[in-house]
Amino acid sequence: MNEENLKLAAKIIDANYVDLASQSLTSRENMIKNLLAQRSVPEEGWDDLTIEYLMNNLALMDTNNFHKKSGIGERESRIYSSIVSKRNFYMGHGIGRSGDIKAIQPKASGSSLIAKLAHELTFDMLKIAGYQFVEDLIVLPLATGMAITTVFLTLKEKKPDAKYVVWCRIDQKTCLKCIKSANLEPLAIDGIVSGDEITTNLEMIEETIKKYTPEKILAVLSTTSCFGPRVPDKVEEISKICSKYNVAHVINNAYGVQCSKIAFAINQSIKHGRVDAVVQSTDKNFMVPVGGSIIYSPNNAMIKGISELYPGRASAAPLVDLFITYLSMGKKGYAALLKERKENLVYFKQKLSDLAKEHNESVLNTPNNTISIVLTLKHVREYMLDEEIKKESKLKKDTFLGSLLYSKRVMGSRVISVSKEKEVCGLKFKNYGSHIDEYANLPYMTAACAIGLKKEEIDWFIARLDEALKELKKMYLKQTANKLKPTEELSMKVENAGQDAKDNKPEEQKKDDSLPSDK
């Protein structure tokens, strides 16, 4: 409400009340003024009412929300459903123009302002996370895989005869599909085992570039965020190889923004070698819905090429989500989340290690992967070896534990079978899921300590995993009972009696089975 309208309001109700309300409005207007002037994430997160106040004002700047208008084009942001309209803050024109996704959209001043601000605020958030040498960036309404494809297509504009991408193997389908979608051929490089870790085979990368010649290699695609026991690629060393042979280097940093160790490695890569583009997901790093990605580069020309290559307008939804989240978090809020994740990692590893000892398993030593944790499942493997039982029971696959956990409302853990073979994009892989053909001959499971995870969720997971492992053992023992000798049968009855005594504890002694609170 402007000053003139406030004066009119003072004639209707007590002027003192209007004056007090005016101060509140001025306070919010000053917050918006600072945002537009400084173009940086606020130190303290904003309250929802202030964010909605800003969003409604920005929506009124788009032509579809003009008070009186006549839209006679084929794309006038006509939205049939009021629910859809509200969900998008009454903005429907999208962002960009046919020649450049970063261009201002004439019909959408408000949406364009959000897009520009989201761009500026993302610089801030990357800086908080420890990322340096970010010359330019772009926020795309594409998930990570399609964003990487867009990078490859942009690189191919200047190197049309190149047909290969040297790909450090990671068993995640998107990484292959993004290469194939750009009409390129992957040259898969298996990692090497170092202790418990699977790490980068630098020698093979260099040999492959020489074998297929630098002229035919478009890029090396490395990965920094991955499921253990694979660890982030040695991106600094790869960047030096790429610089030596004049080959582009694209880093798949899908959920690596949240990890300071990865940030340092990428900074060193840019400083000492060649990095053309770094691609990361918005949902995995900033807790927004799936659908967006951030591409940054130490080279302005790279981002300019991507923005000009993108065909047509684009949805503003992922940028709106990101913009609102930045305002809601504030710099302090995001810094606190990063700190919390580091603390949770220590807590998570300790709790999982304690559980592993109880079940005669172990947590693999993968210090170079500070997001993904790996638990061995050697006893689960033993349960699956009996061929007669496999025919009649649910214990047909050593990934059955994953299904059991899902039924207990545990989401996101992955159980990896070492015997699994899979074909992806025409390439055949042994032991798919473990990132390498030959690893320890036992299944394992992974769990991620990602941003936003709460200690209550860790405790919930540990309790449910303990239950699942005990249930799995009990199933196995029941199905083998009729095959045991009398003496073995007696010892098993004793063991089962002990388990039954535990199961029949008074209610107050049993583990609490309630869902973690939403604190």
C-alpha positions as CSV (number, residue, x, y, z in Angstrom):
1,M,0.0,0.0,0.0
2,N,1.5,3.3,-1.1
3,E,1.7,6.5,1.1
4,E,-1.4,8.1,-0.5
5,N,-3.5,5.1,0.2
6,L,-2.3,4.9,3.8
7,K,-3.4,8.5,4.3
8,L,-6.8,7.6,3.0
9,A,-6.9,4.6,5.4
10,A,-6.1,7.0,8.3
11,K,-9.4,8.8,7.6
12,I,-11.3,5.6,8.1
13,I,-9.6,4.1,11.2
14,D,-7.4,5.6,13.9
15,A,-4.4,7.3,12.4
16,N,-2.1,5.8,15.1
17,Y,-3.1,2.3,14.1
18,V,-2.4,3.1,10.5
19,D,1.0,4.6,11.4
20,L,2.0,1.4,13.2
21,A,0.9,-0.7,10.3
22,S,2.8,1.6,7.9
23,Q,6.0,0.9,9.9
24,S,5.5,-2.8,9.4
25,L,4.9,-2.4,5.7
26,T,8.0,-0.1,5.4
27,S,10.1,-2.8,7.1
28,R,9.1,-5.4,4.5
29,E,9.6,-2.9,1.7
30,N,13.1,-2.2,3.0
31,M,13.9,-6.0,2.9
32,I,12.8,-6.1,-0.7
33,K,14.8,-2.9,-1.4
34,N,17.9,-4.4,0.0
35,L,17.4,-7.6,-2.0
36,L,17.1,-5.6,-5.3
37,A,20.0,-3.3,-4.4
38,Q,22.5,-5.9,-3.2
39,R,21.3,-8.9,-5.2
40,S,22.5,-11.3,-2.6
41,V,20.9,-13.9,-0.3
42,P,19.7,-12.2,2.9
43,E,21.7,-13.0,6.1
44,E,18.6,-14.1,7.9
45,G,15.8,-16.1,6.2
46,W,12.6,-14.3,5.4
47,D,9.2,-15.2,6.9
48,D,6.6,-16.8,4.5
49,L,4.3,-13.7,4.6
50,T,7.1,-11.4,3.3
51,I,8.1,-13.9,0.6
52,E,4.4,-14.2,-0.5
53,Y,4.1,-10.4,-0.5
54,L,7.1,-10.1,-2.8
55,M,5.9,-13.0,-5.1
56,N,2.4,-11.4,-5.5
57,N,4.0,-8.1,-6.4
58,L,6.2,-9.7,-8.9
59,A,3.3,-11.6,-10.4
60,L,1.4,-8.3,-10.9
61,M,4.2,-7.3,-13.2
62,D,3.5,-10.1,-15.7
63,T,1.2,-9.1,-18.5
64,N,-1.3,-11.9,-17.9
65,N,-2.1,-10.3,-14.5
66,F,-2.6,-6.7,-15.8
67,H,-5.9,-5.3,-14.7
68,K,-7.2,-4.6,-18.1
69,K,-5.7,-6.3,-21.1
70,S,-6.3,-7.9,-24.4
71,G,-4.1,-10.9,-25.2
72,I,-4.5,-11.9,-28.8
73,G,-1.5,-14.2,-29.2
74,E,-1.3,-17.9,-29.0
75,R,0.7,-17.8,-25.8
76,E,-0.8,-15.4,-23.3
77,S,-0.4,-17.4,-20.1
78,R,-4.0,-18.5,-20.0
79,I,-4.3,-21.0,-17.1
80,Y,-7.5,-22.9,-16.8
81,S,-7.2,-24.3,-13.3
82,S,-7.1,-21.9,-10.4
83,I,-5.1,-24.4,-8.4
84,V,-2.4,-24.5,-11.1
85,S,-2.5,-20.7,-11.2
86,K,-2.0,-20.4,-7.4
87,R,0.7,-23.1,-7.4
88,N,2.7,-21.0,-9.9
89,F,2.0,-17.7,-8.1
90,Y,-0.1,-16.6,-11.1
91,M,3.0,-16.6,-13.4
92,G,2.9,-18.7,-16.6
93,H,5.0,-17.0,-19.2
94,G,8.2,-18.8,-18.3
95,I,11.7,-17.4,-18.9
96,G,13.9,-16.6,-21.8
97,R,13.3,-16.1,-25.5
98,S,13.7,-18.3,-28.6
99,G,17.3,-17.2,-29.1
100,D,18.6,-17.1,-25.5
101,I,17.2,-18.6,-22.4
102,K,18.8,-15.9,-20.3
103,A,17.1,-13.1,-22.3
104,I,14.4,-10.9,-20.7
105,Q,10.9,-12.0,-21.5
106,P,8.9,-8.9,-22.6
107,K,5.5,-10.3,-21.4
108,A,6.9,-11.3,-18.0
109,S,8.8,-8.6,-16.2
110,G,8.2,-10.3,-12.8
111,S,9.2,-13.7,-13.9
112,S,12.3,-12.3,-15.6
113,L,13.2,-10.4,-12.5
114,I,13.0,-13.7,-10.5
115,A,15.2,-15.5,-13.0
116,K,17.8,-12.8,-12.9
117,L,17.8,-12.7,-9.1
118,A,17.9,-16.5,-8.8
119,H,21.0,-16.3,-11.0
120,E,22.7,-13.7,-8.7
121,L,21.7,-15.4,-5.5
122,T,23.1,-18.8,-6.7
123,F,26.6,-17.2,-6.9
124,D,26.1,-16.4,-3.2
125,M,25.1,-19.9,-2.2
126,L,28.0,-21.5,-4.1
127,K,30.3,-19.1,-2.3
128,I,28.9,-20.1,1.1
129,A,29.5,-23.8,0.1
130,G,33.1,-23.0,-0.7
131,Y,33.1,-22.8,-4.5
132,Q,35.6,-20.3,-6.1
133,F,36.4,-19.4,-9.7
134,V,32.8,-19.2,-10.7
135,E,32.9,-16.8,-13.6
136,D,29.4,-17.4,-14.8
137,L,26.5,-19.8,-14.3
138,I,23.1,-20.7,-15.5
139,V,20.1,-22.2,-13.7
140,L,18.3,-24.5,-16.1
141,P,14.8,-26.1,-15.8
142,L,16.4,-29.4,-16.5
143,A,17.5,-32.2,-14.2
144,T,21.3,-33.1,-14.1
145,G,21.3,-35.7,-16.9
146,M,19.8,-33.4,-19.5
147,A,21.9,-30.5,-18.3
148,I,25.1,-32.6,-19.0
149,T,23.7,-33.4,-22.4
150,T,23.2,-29.7,-23.1
151,V,26.9,-29.1,-22.1
152,F,28.0,-31.8,-24.5
153,L,25.9,-30.4,-27.4
154,T,27.4,-26.9,-26.7
155,L,31.0,-28.3,-26.7
156,K,30.2,-30.2,-30.0
157,E,29.4,-26.9,-31.7
158,K,33.1,-26.1,-31.7
159,K,34.4,-29.6,-32.1
160,P,31.9,-31.3,-34.6
161,D,34.2,-34.2,-35.5
162,A,34.6,-35.4,-32.0
163,K,32.5,-38.5,-31.3
164,Y,33.7,-39.9,-27.9
165,V,33.4,-39.1,-24.2
166,V,35.9,-40.7,-21.8
167,W,33.6,-41.7,-19.0
168,C,34.9,-42.7,-15.5
169,R,32.4,-45.5,-14.8
170,I,29.7,-44.9,-12.3
171,D,26.8,-47.3,-12.2
172,Q,24.0,-44.8,-12.6
173,K,22.1,-45.0,-15.8
174,T,21.7,-41.2,-16.3
175,C,25.5,-40.8,-16.7
176,L,25.4,-43.0,-19.8
177,K,22.2,-41.7,-21.2
178,C,23.4,-38.1,-21.2
179,I,26.3,-39.2,-23.4
180,K,24.1,-41.2,-25.8
181,S,21.5,-38.4,-26.0
182,A,24.2,-36.1,-27.4
183,N,24.8,-38.7,-30.1
184,L,28.2,-39.5,-28.6
185,E,29.9,-42.8,-27.7
186,P,31.1,-43.5,-24.2
187,L,34.6,-44.9,-23.6
188,A,34.1,-46.5,-20.1
189,I,37.0,-46.5,-17.7
190,D,36.7,-48.9,-14.8
191,G,38.1,-47.6,-11.5
192,I,40.8,-49.3,-9.5
193,V,40.5,-50.7,-5.9
194,S,42.6,-49.0,-3.3
195,G,41.9,-50.5,0.2
196,D,38.1,-50.5,0.5
197,E,37.7,-47.7,-2.0
198,I,37.1,-47.7,-5.8
199,T,39.1,-44.7,-7.2
200,T,40.1,-43.2,-10.5
201,N,42.2,-45.0,-13.0
202,L,44.2,-42.0,-14.2
203,E,46.6,-44.1,-16.3
204,M,43.8,-45.6,-18.3
205,I,42.2,-42.2,-18.9
206,E,45.4,-40.9,-20.5
207,E,46.0,-44.1,-22.5
208,T,42.4,-43.9,-23.9
209,I,42.8,-40.3,-24.9
210,K,46.0,-41.2,-26.8
211,K,44.5,-44.3,-28.3
212,Y,41.4,-42.6,-29.8
213,T,43.3,-39.3,-30.3
214,P,42.4,-35.9,-28.7
215,E,40.8,-34.7,-31.9
216,K,38.1,-37.5,-31.6
217,I,37.6,-37.1,-27.8
218,L,35.0,-34.4,-27.0
219,A,35.4,-34.5,-23.2
220,V,36.2,-36.5,-20.1
221,L,33.2,-36.9,-17.8
222,S,34.2,-37.2,-14.2
223,T,32.0,-37.6,-11.1
224,T,32.4,-36.2,-7.7
225,S,29.3,-37.4,-5.9
226,C,28.7,-41.2,-6.0
227,F,27.6,-44.2,-4.0
228,G,30.3,-45.9,-2.0
229,P,32.6,-47.7,-2.1
230,R,33.3,-45.6,-5.1
231,V,34.8,-42.3,-4.2
232,P,34.9,-38.9,-6.0
233,D,37.1,-38.9,-9.0
234,K,40.6,-37.4,-8.8
235,V,39.3,-34.3,-10.6
236,E,42.5,-32.2,-10.2
237,E,44.6,-34.9,-11.8
238,I,42.0,-35.4,-14.6
239,S,41.9,-31.6,-15.2
240,K,45.7,-31.7,-15.7
241,I,45.4,-34.5,-18.3
242,C,42.6,-32.6,-20.1
243,S,44.8,-29.5,-20.2
244,K,47.7,-31.5,-21.5
245,Y,45.8,-33.0,-24.4
246,N,43.4,-30.0,-25.0
247,V,40.3,-32.1,-24.2
248,A,37.3,-30.6,-22.4
249,H,36.5,-31.7,-18.9
250,V,32.9,-31.8,-17.6
251,I,32.4,-32.6,-13.9
252,N,29.2,-34.3,-12.8
253,N,28.8,-32.7,-9.3
254,A,25.2,-33.9,-8.9
255,Y,24.9,-33.6,-5.1
256,G,28.4,-32.4,-4.3
257,V,27.7,-28.8,-3.6
258,Q,26.9,-29.7,0.1
259,C,30.4,-31.2,0.6
260,S,33.3,-28.9,1.4
261,K,35.9,-31.6,0.5
262,I,34.4,-31.8,-3.0
263,A,34.3,-28.0,-3.3
264,F,38.1,-27.9,-2.5
265,A,38.9,-30.5,-5.1
266,I,37.0,-28.7,-7.8
267,N,38.6,-25.4,-6.9
268,Q,42.0,-27.0,-7.3
269,S,41.0,-28.5,-10.6
270,I,40.1,-25.2,-12.0
271,K,43.2,-23.6,-10.6
272,H,45.7,-26.1,-11.9
273,G,44.1,-27.7,-14.9
274,R,41.1,-27.6,-17.3
275,V,37.5,-27.6,-16.3
276,D,34.8,-26.5,-18.8
277,A,31.6,-27.0,-16.9
278,V,30.5,-28.2,-13.5
279,V,26.9,-29.5,-13.3
280,Q,24.9,-29.9,-10.1
281,S,21.3,-30.7,-9.1
282,T,19.1,-28.0,-7.4
283,D,16.9,-30.6,-5.6
284,K,19.8,-32.6,-4.0
285,N,21.7,-29.5,-2.9
286,F,19.1,-27.0,-2.0
287,M,16.1,-29.0,-1.0
288,V,13.6,-28.1,-3.8
289,P,11.5,-30.3,-6.0
290,V,13.2,-32.2,-8.8
291,G,13.5,-30.4,-12.1
292,G,16.4,-28.0,-12.0
293,S,20.2,-27.8,-12.3
294,I,23.0,-25.3,-12.0
295,I,25.8,-25.2,-14.5
296,Y,28.8,-23.1,-13.7
297,S,32.1,-22.5,-15.5
298,P,35.3,-20.6,-15.1
299,N,34.7,-19.6,-18.7
300,N,32.0,-17.0,-19.6
301,A,31.9,-18.2,-23.2
302,M,30.8,-21.7,-22.1
303,I,27.7,-20.4,-20.3
304,K,26.9,-18.0,-23.1
305,G,27.0,-20.9,-25.5
306,I,24.6,-23.0,-23.4
307,S,22.1,-20.2,-23.0
308,E,22.1,-19.5,-26.7
309,L,21.8,-23.2,-27.6
310,Y,18.8,-23.9,-25.4
311,P,15.7,-23.9,-27.8
312,G,12.8,-21.6,-27.0
313,R,11.4,-20.4,-23.7
314,A,11.6,-22.5,-20.6
315,S,9.6,-23.2,-17.5
316,A,10.2,-20.7,-14.6
317,A,9.0,-23.2,-12.0
318,P,12.5,-24.6,-10.9
319,L,13.9,-21.1,-10.7
320,V,10.9,-19.8,-8.7
321,D,11.4,-22.8,-6.3
322,L,15.1,-22.0,-5.9
323,F,14.5,-18.2,-5.5
324,I,11.9,-18.7,-2.8
325,T,14.1,-21.3,-1.0
326,Y,17.1,-18.9,-1.0
327,L,15.0,-16.2,0.6
328,S,13.5,-18.6,3.2
329,M,16.9,-20.2,4.1
330,G,19.1,-17.1,4.2
331,K,22.8,-17.3,4.3
332,K,22.9,-18.4,7.9
333,G,20.2,-21.0,7.3
334,Y,22.2,-22.7,4.5
335,A,25.5,-22.5,6.4
336,A,23.7,-24.2,9.4
337,L,22.5,-27.0,7.2
338,L,26.0,-27.6,5.8
339,K,27.4,-27.7,9.3
340,E,24.6,-30.0,10.5
341,R,25.3,-32.5,7.6
342,K,29.0,-32.7,8.7
343,E,28.0,-33.4,12.3
344,N,25.4,-36.0,11.2
345,L,28.0,-37.8,9.1
346,V,30.1,-38.6,12.2
347,Y,27.0,-39.6,14.2
348,F,25.7,-41.8,11.3
349,K,29.0,-43.7,10.9
350,Q,29.3,-44.3,14.6
351,K,25.7,-45.6,14.9
352,L,26.1,-47.8,11.8
353,S,29.5,-49.1,13.0
354,D,27.9,-50.1,16.4
355,L,25.1,-52.0,14.6
356,A,27.6,-53.7,12.2
357,K,29.5,-55.1,15.2
358,E,26.2,-56.6,16.6
359,H,25.6,-58.5,13.3
360,N,29.3,-59.4,12.7
361,E,29.4,-57.0,9.7
362,S,31.6,-53.9,9.1
363,V,31.4,-50.4,7.7
364,L,33.8,-50.1,4.8
365,N,36.7,-47.6,5.2
366,T,36.0,-45.0,2.5
367,P,37.3,-41.7,3.9
368,N,37.3,-40.0,0.5
369,N,33.6,-40.3,0.2
370,T,32.0,-38.1,2.8
371,I,28.4,-38.5,1.8
372,S,27.8,-42.2,1.1
373,I,28.4,-44.9,3.8
374,V,28.8,-48.6,3.0
375,L,27.8,-51.6,5.2
376,T,28.9,-55.1,4.3
377,L,26.2,-57.9,4.1
378,K,28.3,-61.0,4.1
379,H,25.8,-63.0,6.2
380,V,23.0,-62.0,3.9
381,R,25.1,-63.6,1.1
382,E,25.4,-66.8,3.2
383,Y,21.6,-67.0,3.5
384,M,21.3,-66.9,-0.3
385,L,23.7,-69.7,-1.0
386,D,21.3,-72.6,-0.3
387,E,19.8,-73.5,-3.7
388,E,17.0,-75.6,-2.3
389,I,15.8,-72.7,-0.1
390,K,16.0,-70.3,-3.1
391,K,13.4,-72.3,-4.9
392,E,10.8,-72.1,-2.2
393,S,11.4,-68.9,-0.3
394,K,11.5,-65.2,-0.6
395,L,15.3,-65.4,-0.1
396,K,15.8,-65.7,-3.9
397,K,17.8,-62.5,-4.2
398,D,20.5,-61.0,-2.0
399,T,18.7,-57.6,-2.6
400,F,15.7,-58.9,-0.6
401,L,16.9,-56.9,2.3
402,G,16.2,-53.7,0.3
403,S,12.6,-54.7,-0.2
404,L,12.3,-55.6,3.5
405,L,13.6,-52.1,4.5
406,Y,11.2,-50.4,2.1
407,S,8.3,-52.2,3.7
408,K,9.5,-50.7,7.0
409,R,9.4,-47.2,5.5
410,V,13.1,-46.8,5.0
411,M,13.7,-45.0,1.7
412,G,16.9,-44.3,-0.2
413,S,19.2,-47.1,1.0
414,R,20.6,-49.3,-1.8
415,V,21.4,-53.0,-1.5
416,I,24.0,-54.1,-4.1
417,S,24.3,-57.6,-5.4
418,V,27.7,-58.6,-6.7
419,S,26.3,-61.1,-9.1
420,K,24.1,-58.7,-11.1
421,E,24.8,-58.2,-14.8
422,K,23.1,-55.4,-16.7
423,E,23.1,-53.8,-20.1
424,V,22.8,-50.0,-20.3
425,C,22.8,-48.1,-23.5
426,G,24.3,-51.1,-25.3
427,L,27.1,-51.6,-22.8
428,K,27.3,-54.7,-20.6
429,F,28.5,-54.5,-17.1
430,K,29.4,-57.1,-14.5
431,N,28.4,-56.5,-10.9
432,Y,26.3,-53.5,-11.9
433,G,25.8,-51.2,-9.1
434,S,29.3,-51.6,-7.6
435,H,30.9,-49.4,-10.2
436,I,33.6,-52.0,-11.1
437,D,33.6,-55.5,-12.6
438,E,35.6,-57.1,-9.8
439,Y,35.1,-56.1,-6.2
440,A,34.8,-58.1,-2.9
441,N,32.6,-61.1,-3.4
442,L,29.8,-60.0,-1.1
443,P,26.8,-57.8,-1.3
444,Y,26.6,-54.5,0.6
445,M,24.3,-51.6,1.2
446,T,24.8,-47.9,1.0
447,A,23.1,-45.0,2.8
448,A,23.7,-41.3,2.2
449,C,24.2,-38.6,4.8
450,A,22.8,-35.7,2.7
451,I,21.8,-32.2,3.5
452,G,18.6,-31.9,5.5
453,L,18.9,-35.4,7.1
454,K,17.9,-35.3,10.8
455,K,19.3,-37.4,13.6
456,E,15.8,-38.7,14.3
457,E,15.8,-40.2,10.8
458,I,19.2,-41.8,11.4
459,D,18.0,-43.4,14.6
460,W,14.8,-44.6,12.8
461,F,16.9,-46.2,10.1
462,I,19.3,-47.9,12.5
463,A,16.4,-49.4,14.4
464,R,14.6,-50.6,11.3
465,L,17.8,-52.0,9.8
466,D,18.5,-54.0,13.0
467,E,14.9,-55.4,12.8
468,A,15.3,-56.3,9.2
469,L,18.6,-58.1,9.6
470,K,17.2,-60.1,12.6
471,E,14.1,-61.0,10.5
472,L,16.2,-62.1,7.6
473,K,18.2,-64.4,9.9
474,K,15.1,-65.8,11.4
475,M,13.6,-66.6,8.0
476,Y,16.7,-68.4,7.0
477,L,16.8,-70.5,10.3
478,K,13.2,-71.5,10.0
479,Q,13.6,-72.6,6.4
480,T,16.7,-74.7,7.2
481,A,15.4,-76.2,10.4
482,N,14.0,-79.3,8.7
483,K,17.4,-80.1,7.2
484,L,19.4,-80.1,10.4
485,K,20.7,-83.0,12.4
486,P,19.1,-83.7,15.8
487,T,22.0,-82.1,17.8
488,E,21.9,-79.0,15.5
489,E,18.1,-78.9,15.8
490,L,18.4,-78.8,19.6
491,S,20.9,-75.9,19.6
492,M,18.8,-74.0,17.2
493,K,15.8,-74.4,19.5
494,V,17.8,-72.9,22.4
495,E,18.8,-70.0,20.2
496,N,15.2,-69.5,19.1
497,A,14.0,-69.7,22.7
498,G,16.4,-66.8,23.6
499,Q,15.1,-64.8,20.6
500,D,11.5,-65.5,21.7
501,A,12.2,-64.2,25.2
502,K,13.5,-61.0,23.7
503,D,10.4,-60.7,21.5
504,N,8.1,-61.2,24.5
505,K,9.6,-58.3,26.6
506,P,7.1,-56.0,28.3
507,E,5.8,-53.2,26.0
508,E,7.8,-50.5,27.8
509,Q,11.0,-52.3,27.1
510,K,10.5,-52.7,23.5
511,K,12.0,-50.2,21.0
512,D,9.7,-47.3,20.2
513,D,8.2,-47.8,16.8
514,S,6.9,-44.3,16.2
515,L,7.9,-42.2,13.3
516,P,10.5,-39.5,13.9
517,S,9.1,-36.2,14.8
518,D,9.0,-33.3,12.4
519,K,11.1,-31.1,14.7
